């Protein structure tokens, strides 16, 4: 029986990984790594067979008990954490000392080409420490429209980013969670490889704003901004320096790169077709069109 620990279990990706791992009905035991177990039990009230471990990325005292007797660690990087040496090296050292040899890391499309993003450094650290691994490299989350970018959409009916006309490949977090659950459950078949998980559409933010306008019936626009101005705007809004920098790089760097490659790994793993942007916006229309804050 495999014992799988899912970090970030109550977040967008982690929740979907727990959901799809539970649907597979394998003989694995799934453990949600969370800061507050009682709160997590309410979030996962429909998952009676789920186990829990107290865990906090920023508290080394929680590592050892969380990692005890775990076979596979699903690891992600919380958006506000950018210092790999300070957080991830001690975390991975603890995982290794507690007998974890297998890691599935949620990286990002193109991580192997970009030395400036934390995902690249974490991938290299996992390899340096000689874990067996699977790197899941998804493209740009559709859910950014209903989380990080949502306040401005609701307040100003606008998306302001330093992305210009650069095209992003759009993927539904549900699709990422489903593909990742297959990789975890069949780890030995896919280990020591990286898998890009993408949707079928490359669109820039102007295209997406137009599509949102068409589907919601409410005018939503896109505004390009200088990357330095964007960084300081995020800082002024209270975003930490690390997260503001990651957001800036994430949305500016594609302007200097080729259009994203489209992978069929999701189809191969699940036998399904990825969610389209139109389907996603229609599904989440209520969030985008609710009363302005």
N, C-alpha and C positions, 0 to 999 in steps of 0.2 A: 504493500500500500504506500503510495506517494503522499507525503505531507507537504503541501504547497502554502507558502506564506505570501500574501498579497499586500504590498505596501501601497499607501495612498488609496486604501480600499473604499473610503467614503467619497472620493473624488470622481470626476467624470469617467476617466479611463478605468480606475481601479474597480469602481462599482460594476462596470460592464464586464470586466474580467471575472469578477466573482459570479456575476449572473450567468455568463456563458459556461464557465467551469462547472457550475451547479447543474446546468442543463445537460451536460455531456453524460452525466450518470456513470462516471468511472468509479473505480474503487479508491480514488484519492480523497484525502481529508483536506479541506480548505480552511485556512486560517486568515482572518482579516487582521492586519497590523494597523492598530488605531491608537490615537491618543487617549480617547475616552471610551471605554468599553460599553458603559451603560447607554451612552448616546448612540453608539454604533448599533447596538442591539435594536434600538427603535428604527434606525434607518434600514436595517436588514430583518425586519420582523417577519418577512415572508420567506426567510431562509433558515428554517429550524435546524438544519444540520451543519450550519456554519459555526466554526470555532473562532475564538478571539485571542489576540495577544496584544498587550499594551506596548506601544512603540511610538517613539518620537524621534524624527531625524536629528533634531538638535539637542537630544539628551542621550549621551553615550551610556548612561546607566540603564537605559531600557533595551539596549542591543542584545545582551547575552541571553536574557530570559525569552526575548522574542524569537531569537534564532535557534534556540535549543531544539534538537531533534527534527529539524526541518530539512527536507530533501531538495526542494526547488524554491528559490527566492525570485518572486517577480518584483523587480526594482524599477522605480521611476524617479524622476527628479522633480521635487516640488518647485513651482515656478520661481519662488523667491530665493531659492538656494542656488548660488552660482559658484561658491568656493569649494572646488572638488577636493583639494587636499585637506581642508579643515573638516569637512563632513564625510565625504565618501571614502577616503582612505581608511579612517578608523572604523567606519561602518563595515567595509568589506573585510578588513582585518578581523573584526569580531565575527563576521559570518564564517570566515574560514576557520577560525579557532573553534567555532561551535560545530564544525563538521559539514557545513554547506559547501557543496562542490559544483552546484549547477545554478546558473543565474539566467533569467530572461529579463533583459533590460529594454525598457521603452526608450528608444533613442529618437531620432528624427531623420527624415529623408535628407540625404546629402551630408550626414554627420562625418563621414569618412573624408570628405573633401574640405571641411571647414574647421581649422584648428582654433578658431576664436570662440567657438561655442562650447559650453560645458559638456554637452553630450559626447563630443569627440574625445575629451579628456577622460570621461568616465569609461567609455568603450576601451580606451587604451589601458586604463588602470585595471579593468576586469581581465584583460588579456595578460597584462604584466603579472598579475597575481595567479595566473594559470587556472582560472575557473573554466569549466565547460560552460559555454554560453550560447544564447541566441539573442541577436540584436534585432529588435523590431523597429523598423524605421518608417513610421507613417508620414504622410504628407500633411498639408495644412488642415487643421481641424475645422469642420463646418461649425462646431459648437462654439468657436471663438465669437461667432455672430450673436450667440445667445448668452455669452458670459463676459469675457473681457471687453468686447466692443459694444455690448448692449447699452450701458448707461448713456453713451453719446447718441446712439441710435434713438433711444427713447426721449432724451432731452432735446436733441437738436435735429433729429432725423438725418443724421450725417455720420459718415465714417471718415476719420482723419488719420492718415498713415503716411509714412515716407516711402511708400511702395511704388509710386508712379504708375506706369502702365504694365509693370511686371506681372507675369501670369503665375498663379499659384495652382497647385493641384489640390483639389478639395476632397476630403474624406470624412465620413461620418464616424464619430467616436464608437458608435455601436458596432460598426464594421471592424474597427481596430480591436475592440474587446473580443469579438467573436473569433477573428483570425488568431489573436494572441492565445486564446484559450486552447485552440487546436495545437499550436506550437508547444505550449506548456504540457498538454496531456500526452503529446507524442515527442517528448524532448529528445530522446535518443536518436530518432529518425532525422531530426533537423539540427542537431547541436553543432556548435562552432561555425555557424553561418549567420549571415545577416539577410533579413527579408524586408524589402520595401513594401509597404501596404498603402496603396493609392486608390483614389477614385478614378473615374473615366474622363473627368473634365478638367482642363486647364483654363482658368478664367482670371482676369484681373479684377480689382475691387470696383472699378467703374462698371464692369459687366455685372458683377454681383449686386451692386446697388440698384442697377436698372431692373434686374430680375426681382429683387425684393419689392421695388416700386410696383412692378407689374402684378405680382401675386397679392400684395397687401392692399393695393389701391391707394397707398399713401406715399408721397414723394420722399424718397431717401436718396441722398446724394453722396458722392465720394469727393474728398478734398485731399490732394497731395500736399505734403509738408516737408520742409528741409529736415534731414535726420537729426541734426543737432538741436533744432527747435523742438522736434518731437521728444527727444530725450529729456530736455529741461521741462517741457510741458508735463510729462509723466511724473517727473520729480516733484513739480509744484502740486500735482494732484495727490501726492503722498506715497507714490510708488517708490520702493527701495531702489538704490542705485543699481544693484545687480540685476533686478528684474527689469528696470527701465532700459538698461543696456541690452539685455537679451531681447526685449520687445523691439528695440530699434534695429538690432542686427537682423532679427528674424524677418522684419518687414522691408528692410532696405537692401540687404544682400542679394535677394533675387533679381534686383535691377542690374546686377553685375554678372549674373549667371545665365546659362542657357535655360530655355523653357524646361520645366520638370518632366522627367521621363514617367511614362505611365506603365505600371506593373500589373500583371494579371495574377499576382500571388494570392490575393483575396479570393478570386474565383477558384484557383487551384485548391486552396485549403478548405473552402466551405462549399464549393459547388454553386455559389450564388453570385448575383450581380450586385456591385456596390450601389449604395444610395446615390441618387442624383441630387444636385443642388436644388432643383425644382421640388423634388419630393421632400427634401429636408425643410425648405422654407415653408412649404404647405403644412408640413407636420408641426412646425414650431411657430406658425403664423401668430398664434395667440400671444406668445411672449413678445414678439416684435411689435405688435399693434396695440398692446394694452395701454391704459391711460398713461400719459407722459408723467414722469416723476416731477 
